[in-house]
Amino acid sequence: MNILNYLLKERILRAVKHTKNAKQKKVCFLELPEIIKTLLLTIKNKSYVPSAFSCFVVKDPKIREIFAPNYKDRIIHHLIVDRINPLIDKKFIFDCFSNRKTKGIHVAIKRLQKFMHKDNQYYLMADIKTFFPSIDKNILFNLLSKHIESIKEIYSEEKTSTLNLSKLIIFQDPINPLPNFTGNKKLLSLVPKEKSLFYIPKNKGLPIGSLTSQFFANIYLNELDQFIKHKLKIKYYVRYVDDFVILGKDTKTLINYKKKIEVFLEQKLKLSLHPKKTIIQHKSKGINFLGYIVKEKYLLVRKRTVKSFKKRIYFFNHLIDPKKFPIIDPPTNIKLSKLYFKKCLVPPVIPDLALLQKMLSIINSYYGIFNFANSYSLRKNLYEKRFCNLKKYFASSADKKYQKNYKKIKIRPALLKDGPPKIK
């Protein structure tokens, strides 16, 4: 085995390690040696072909299609991203916060707050209209090719292999072969046609649900970042995926920026700003960004996030007492919902520890969002007034200063010790 083959095998093994321990990986666990062997051979022979996607629809917070790649394709996605992302990432601007190590939503929010000083009284907030379905695959591949060709740290043969794999992933048609539909297929008809990969023109759009799509999105919008920072010389700019905010002294300046950005997007990237989500106003109104209402000195949680949490809490109460908590529209994008729709969870249930742990992980994921904001009253109100039957099973954490600080929810210790009755 030559050095390049050895390195390829090592990177495939690393990619396998980086794939999450989801159901797909567990199902394929015993087949992993054969999968790795096949991938190594097909990459070397240039005969690798991506498999069909699985497709389902989520409704919360907004309706959208999700295309989940086959497990072997997920390995290839990690192989590409793990190898070239660290080498290309340093070319990105500091204030791009999506899908990057040491970045993320909370860092972006803090950076935005830092920009909301007295010299910046107004802001322009915008996002790209139907971003992922509108990405032009030819433009994307040309941009990616330039980045990969400029990398000095990898061999030319490896560059060629990476480009070939990337091209297959980028130009893969998500609807041909027809994806395997999971979940409620009827929901597909509710997805607006302009946001559906089933209706977009050829060589347009990337599937939401692939690791590579997130990475390629940064490659694509890096062009916008560079234009804003180096052509327009805008200092106070923050972007997360296709949402971005620019701060400035007056509305006239921001309107001028908006016009130039619209021209650039149309001419260079074949994109446009969403007309209903492009806002210019005074910062005192608060900036509705990444799930929070961002003020200069404090943060509030967005109403849509609170509404989503209430819907889940109501659903959990419904599982325990369906008569008191009747439900028409249960949440669709959580694992418990899938069990519910498959009749594996038939109310009323007496939750066992496994079910409580699943509920708890969802509850505390929201409490993590709430804790980042100034939200003591919100957290208290949610627990005291919305948990209802769930209080029998869950308690609020406490510290020395407060009897209850409502920062985290936990399963009641007595239940952990003795365990609740099993679900029949």
VEXLOLO-967969 format. One record per residue: x, z, y of N, C-alpha, C in turn. Coordinates in steps of 0.02 Angstrom, whole numbers, plus 50000, padded with zeros to 5 digits. Atoms other than C-alpha are relative to their C-alpha. Example, Ala and Ser with C-alpha at 12.3 -4.5 7.8 and 13.67 -1.06 7.14 Angstrom:
! residues 2
500455000049941506155039049775500455000050060 499584999749941506845035749947499615003750055 
END
This chain:
! residues 424
500435000049940500005000050000500445000050062 499605000149940500774994750167499745005050051 500154994749951500745005750322499314999050032 500655001249968499214997250399499425001849953 500524998250048498194999350240499955007649993 499994992750005498725017450229499655003150061 500304997449939498235020550411499244998850001 500715001650003496555011950384499635004949955 500314995250046496165023050235499955006950032 500004993549966496645038550334499465000350053 500505000049946495505033450477499294999749972 500665000050033494055029850360499835007149977 500114993150023494265047250284499845004650059 500144996049941494305054750459499304998450028 500675001949977492745044950507499465003249956 500474996750046491855051750352499925007350020 500004992949980492335069350406499605001050064 500334999349935491635066350581499254998349997 500725001150006489935060250519499665006649987 500344993650005488695074450534499735001149929 500254998250067488105083750378499244999449997 500725001350002486385075950390499794998249929 500275001550067485255071550244500334993949970 499695006250024486025054150232500675001449966 499334998550027487765061250203499955003949935 500094996150061487155073750074499774995749942 500245004650052486235060149978500564995649973 499455004550019487795049249977500635003649977 499394996150012489015063349940500364997949936 499685001750064489335058849757500254992849999 499805007049998489515040549803500574998750050 499515000949946490795043549942500644996449977 499395003550021492345038249841499894992549994 500145007150008491525021549798499854996850068 500155002649933490875019349978500654998850038 499365000649965492625022350048500404994149972 499635005550033493405010349921499724993250022 500335006349981492124996849963500134998350074 499875001249929492344998850152500714997750011 499295001849993494234997950136500104992749979 499935006850026494094981950034499674994950046 500375004949958492784973350144500314999350069 499665000549935493714977450305500624995649993 499395003950012495334970350233499844992649990 500195006950016494434954750169499564996750053 500435002449946493414952950329499314997949974 500655001650030491834953050223499485005450012 500474994749985491004968650292499404997250038 500635002049967489174965850341499575006350009 500424994149990488094979550421499344999549961 500634999750037486554985050323499415000650048 500614999349960484754985950384499945007150028 500124993649968484265000050501499385003349969 500644996650007482935013250476499725000850070 500314999849934481695013650619499425004950001 500574995649990480515026850684499895000950075 500184999349929479665031450848499925007450016 500114993249975479755047750946499584999550064 500465000049941478495052551081500205005050053 499854994549954479305067551164500745000150014 500404999549939479865067551303499664993450019 500355006349987479435048951311500044995749938 500045003950062478975036151180500574994849999 499465004750007480425025851115500164998949926 499785001750068481105017250960500685002949987 499344997750022482535024850864500194995849939 499745003950055483585013950750500595003849969 499484996150033484595024350627500394995549953 499605004350044486055015250544500075002949930 499834998050068486435015750358500635004350002 499434995249999487705029150310500684996550002 499345003449999489125016950274500134996950068 499915002849933488815008950444500185005650050 499814994449958488905026150525500755001549994 499284999150009490645027750450500394994950041 499675005349961491135011150529499955001550075 500094998349930490415016850696500515005350021 499514994849985491495032550691500714997249997 499345003150006492995022150635500194996650066 499875003649937492845011450793500085004950058 500004995549942492435025250916500585005149997 499454995250006493685037950848500674997050018 499355003349988495085025250862500094998050073 499885002949933494805017151032499725004150058 500294996149944493755029451132500535004250037 499504996049963495215041451170500484995750042 499535004449965496275026551226499674996550060 500365003249945494925018751336499725005250049 500324994849959494175035151400500395001550064 499594998449941495635038051519499934994850056 500125005049948495135022151610499345001350038 500634998549968493425029251651500115004650060 499954995749942493125038051817499855007249979 500104992950015493095057151821499265001749997 500704998049992491255057851870499514996149956 500435002550053490575048651718499985005549947 500054993850040489895062851610499674999149932 500375000850063488985055251461500474998249943 499655001750062489685054951284500765000550007 499284999049990491395061751335500185007349988 499774993250012492385076951280500125003550067 499934995649942492415091351406499514998250056 500495001949949490985082951501499315002649980 500674998150021489115083351466499545001850058 500524998849951487515088151557500185005850047 499894994149959488015105451618500584999050049 499435001549956489685099551688499784995350056 500255004749950488795085251776499585003650053 500414996249953487545097351855500435004150047 499564996049958488915108751918500384995650051 499665004749955489845093851991499534997850056 500495002149950488255088052079499885005550051 500104994449954487975105252153500595000750048 499404999749957489755105152218499984994850055 500055005349950489385088852308499465001350053 500564998849954487835096152394500195004750057 499794995849944488805103752538499694997450066 500355001449937488315103052721500114993050027 499885006849976489095085952753499554994949966 500455004550037487935078052624499295002650003 500684997749990486145080052681499484996049961 500475004450035485335065652585500304997649934 499765002650063485435058352412499614993949979 500305005750034485075042152320500035001449925 500034999150072484505044752141499694993849969 500255006250030484245029752026500174999949926 499805001650068484255023751848499884992649986 500055007050017484385006951763499344998749964 500645001750032482734998751715500134997649929 499955001650072482564997951524500734998449981 499285001150005484445000151509500234997349933 499735002150065484824999051323499714993349977 500255006650019483634984451289500254994350045 499795005249953484364975251440500744998349997 499285001350005486204975851393500124993149971 499825006850023486914958351376500595000549952 499504999150052487904957551214500644996050014 499415004149986489054943551271500435003250055 499634996549947489534952751431500345006249971 499724994050030489794968751331500614998449957 499445001650044490904960551201500614997650039 499445002249958491964952151335500355005950033 499714994049969492204968851424500395004149949 499674996150052492634977751262500654996549978 499405003750021493864963951213500575001050049 499484999049949494804965851378500305006949994 499744993150007494934984651353500455000649938 499614999350062495544983251173500664996250005 499395003949993496794969551214500515003450045 499544996749954497534980451351500315006449971 499744993850030497864995151234500684998649968 499325001150025499724996351196500155004449939 499854995150052499595010551070499824997749929 500195002250067498885000250924500284993149986 499725006450022499564985550824499514994350014 500435005849987498924967950858499534998649942 500445001050059498254966750679499425004950001 500544995049995497274982750707499524998350056 500435002249946496614976150872499514994749976 500425005350027495974960750783499465002749955 500484996950046495144971150647499475003950038 500474996049960494344982850775499524995550038 500435004749964493694968250877499504996649953 500455003250048492974959850722499435004649980 500514995250019492064975650670499525001350059 500414998849940491464978850849499524994250012 500425005949989490804961150861499415000049952 500534999650049489804963350700499475005250021 500464994649980489054979650766499604998050062 500335001949937488674972850940499474994649989 500455005750008487864956650882499535000749939 500474998850055486944964350734499284999850027 500715000349981485084960350747499635005849967 500324994150029484164976950724499364998649962 500645001450033482564968350667500064994649946 499895005050053483354955750546500655001649963 500604999150041483374960750407499545005450028 500504995349975481784970350441500205007249984 499804993150013482154988850462499515003749954 500414995750041481505002150345499635004850045 500394995849955480085010550439499875006849970 500154993250020479965029350427499565003150053 500454997049951478735040850512499354996050005 500655003349988477115034250585500114993050028 499875006949979477255015250593499534997850055 500495001949949475705014150703500265001450071 499734998349933476695022050846500394994350030 499625005749974477705005950860499604996050051 500425003949954476234997750948499955003350068 500034996449936476335011051085500634999050042 499385001149963478115006451133499924993950045 500065005849956478094995251288500444994349977 499635005850026478664977651243500684999250033 499365000849965480024977651376500525005149977 499544994950025480774993051292500114999549925 499975000750072480614986851114500494994549980 499535005050025482004977751020499654994549960 500385005150036480634968250928499774994350045 500255005049954480224958351086500524997450050 499505002049951481844956351182500324993349981 499675006450016482794939651196500605001049955 499424999950043484194935351076500625002150039 499374997549971485884943651112499895004850059 500144994749950485074957051218499865006549962 500214993450023484934975751186500435003149947 499674995950050485784989551090499525005249973 500474995250029484885001150970500145007250020 499944992949988484585019051024500025003549932 499934996650064485175029950880500694998949968 499335001450026486935022950851500535003250045 499444997249963488535031750903500334994750043 499685005349963489265015150956499614998050063 500415001849941487805011851075500165004550059 499824995449947488245027451174500694998350030 499335001749977490075022551182500004993350038 500035006549967489695004351225499655000450068 500334999149936488535010351364500495002050054 499484998049952490025018651449500464994150017 499595006049987491045002651429499644995550050 500405004549959489634992651509499945002650072 500124997349933489275004351655500635002450034 499364998849966491105007751688500124994950055 499945005149948491004991551785499645002250064 500364997349942489704999551899500395005750031 499614994349975490755015351913500584997650043 499415002549964492295005451966499794996850066 500255003249939491274995452092499825005350052 500224994749953490525011252170500595003850028 499444995749978492155020952177500534996050039 499435003649972493405007252222499824994450048 500215005249953492404993652310499605003050058 500404996849949491105003952401500315006450028 499634994049978492295018852416499545006150006 500464994349999490905031352376500335005949966 499664994150026491615048652351499535004549958 500464995250032490075058652300499504996449955 500385004050049489405050052144500065003349932 500024997150067488885056851974499564995549956 500405004050046488305046651824499975003249931 500094997950069487585051651655499574994749966 500315006050030487155036551544499784995450056 500225004749948486065025851659499695003550060 500244996249942485545039751780500595001650045 499454998349954486605041951936499735002550067 500174997249934486595051052102500594998750047 499515000849946487505046852264499785004450058 500164995949942487585059152408500344997350063 499725002549938487865054752590499715003650061 500194996649938487625059852771499324997850026 500635002549971486125048752813499694994849955 500385004650042484795037552737500234992750010 499795006949986485435021652822500584998049956 499425001450042487085022752729499804999249927 500215000250070486225026152563499594993749984 500385006250009485025011452586500474994049994 499505005350002486525000152618500355000049932 499694999550066487365006552459499534997249946 500495002150049485775003452360499964992449996 500055007349998485664985252415500614996849967 499395002850029487474981852368500045001249925 500014998450072487274990452199499534995449963 500505004550032485724980052160500294993049991 499695006750005486674963952196500534999949945 499474999650050488144969452090499715000149929 500304999350066487064974451942499704993449976 500325006350018486104958051944500524994649985 499515005450007487624946751964500505001249944 499454998550047488894955551853499775002549932 500204996850062487904964951721499294998149977 500695002150016486164956851721499545005949990 500424993950001485354973651755499665000750067 500334998549936484184980351888499825007450002 500214993149992483724997351959499255000649987 500714998850011482065004851909499675001450068 500284999349932480975002752066499635006650011 500384993849991479915018352033500435006249992 499574994350011481395029451991500615000050047 499475000249950482495025052139499755003750062 500254995449948482335038852268500565001450051 499564997749946483145042452436499625005350039 500334994749962482695059152514500495005750015 499584994449979483355075352588500145004649941 499804995850057484285086852470499605006549995 500404993950002483155101552518499414999449951 500555001250048481825093552405500225001849928 499744999150067482965096552256500104993349966 499855006250035483705083252144499795000749927 500284999850068482735080251982500464996149954 499465003450035484225076451870500165003649935 499784997750066484585078651683499635006349977 500404994450025483175090851649499955005950047 500014994549953483435101951801499814997550070 500085001249929482895102851982500605003350033 499354997549976484595104452064499955001550075 499954997849930484705114452225500735001850013 499314998649981486285118452321500245006749972 499814993250019486275136852272499715002349933 500304997850063485205137452115499694994149963 500295005250042484405127651973499315002249974 500644998850032482615126351910499944995349940 500125004250059482055119451741499444995150017 500505005149986481075103251752499355001649962 500654998550029479205104951717499904996649932 500095003750063479275091751580500345003649942 499644996350052480545102151483499605006149979 500404994150014479465117751497499384998149960 500595002450035477935107951442500164998249927 499795001750067478875101351291500115006249957 499904993750037479385119051241499335003349983 500664997050012477595125551260499644996449943 500325003950052476995111551147500265002049931 499704998050063478205116851010499795007149981 500214993150014477765135351026499275000149977 500715000550020475915130951015499954997449928 499995002850068476285120550859500195005349948 499804994650046477185135350777499445005049990 500584995550006475695146550816499444996849959 500505003650040474555133250742500155000649926 499824999550070475525133850579499795006849971 500174993250023475185152650568499255001350003 500714998649991473395152950634499664993850028 500285006449976472585135550644499325000850033 500654999049969470875142450691500065002150073 499904997749932471485151450845500394994950042 499595004949965472705137450889499894993149970 500135006750026471865120850844500454994950035 499525004849972472975105650873499764992949988 500195007150005472655087150905500624995649998 499415004349992474355080250954500635004249989 499394996150013475785089550867500634996250020 499375003549984477585085750917500224995849941 499835004650055478315071350816500744999849984 499285001150010480205072350836500385006349981 499654994350029480625088750748499875000149925 500045000150073480915091650562499375003349974 500604996550023479465103750546499394995550005 500565004749993478285090150607499974995349940 499995004550057478855078750467499715003449938 500284996150057478475092450339499255000850007 500724999149985476795095050423499614993649984 500355006350012476315076550418500014998049926 499965001450072476875075450236499605004949958 500414994850034475725090250194500435004949961 499574994950031477235100650141499905006850035 500194994049963476695113350274499264999650015 500735000249990474825116550263499785006750029 500234993749969474165129650387499385002749965 499554995049971473905143850381500575001749951 499424998150041475645148750319500245006950020 499624993949985476535165250306500744998049996 499335003150000478285159550358500515004149962 499434996750032479765163550247500604999550047 499414999849956481515166150318500264993050015 499775006949989481965147750296499614996750056 500425002949948480485142350402500125003350067 499864996449937480835155850532500664997750031 499355002349974482635149950546499934993150032 500115006649971482045132150578499645000650067 500344998849936480855138350712500495002750052 499544996649955482205149250787500514995250031 499505004849974483465134950804499704995850055 500345004049948482185124850904499885004350061 500144995549944481685139851011500635001350041 499394998149963483465144651055500374993950029 499725006049967483965126651091499694999350069 500335000149934482685127351232500235005850043 499774994349961483205144751284500714998850027 499345001949974484965137851301499944995850063 500145004049940484275125151426499775004550056 500284995549949483315138751518500545004650028 499494995249978484795150651525500494997250051 499535003149953485855138051619499715000050071 500335000049934484575138451761499855007250022 500234993549975483935152851868499285001049976 500655000550034482495156351751499785006449965 500204993850034482285174751707499245000649996 500734999350000480455174851758499674995049953 500265005150046480125158751662500095002349928 499874997950069480945165351503499565005949980 500424994150014479995181751516499284997849990 500695002250004478335173151546499874996249936 500085003950062478585161251400499955004649939 500014995650058478965175151279499385004449999 500544995149998477655187551336499314996849994 500675002949997476215175251361499894994049953 500085006050040476565160351248500165000949926 499804999150069477325167151088499435002349955 500604997850036475715175851034500175002449929 499874998050069475765176850842500745000249982 499285000450015477615172750844500365006550015 499684993649985477995189950916500065004549938 499954996150062477685197050742500674998649965 499405002250036479225187550685500624999650043 499445001049955480305185250839500015005250055 499924995349945480995197550967500494997250050 499525002049948481905195051131500635004349993 499384996250001483725200151137500015005150057 499964994749950484165215751237500725001650016 499344997649983485665222551330499935006950033 500004993249973486145238951414499635000450066 500304999849933485515234151586499244999249997 500725001350006483815227251535499785001649929 500274999050067482715232451392499914993349964 500045006950025482375213951369500294995450053 499735004749950483415200451450499754992849989 500325006450014482495185751369500494994150000 499525005450001484105175851356500024996549932 499975002850068483985173251169499465003349958 500504997550046482665175251036500325001149932 499724998650066483045182850866499445001949952 500474997850051482135186050704500015007649998 500034992650000481535204050696500415002749942 499544997450051482825214450601499655002249936 500364997650060481525221850482499864994149953 500145005850041481105204250422500634997449965 499375002150030482925200250392500195004649942 499834995150051483095216150290499554999249938 500475000150056481525215250184499754992949983 500255006950010481025197050210499254999850002 500725000949999479265191050249499754997249934 500265002950062478115185750108500154992549997 499855007150010478525168650036499384995850012 500565004749992477465153450077499744998249930 500295001550065476265150549934499914992549992 
END
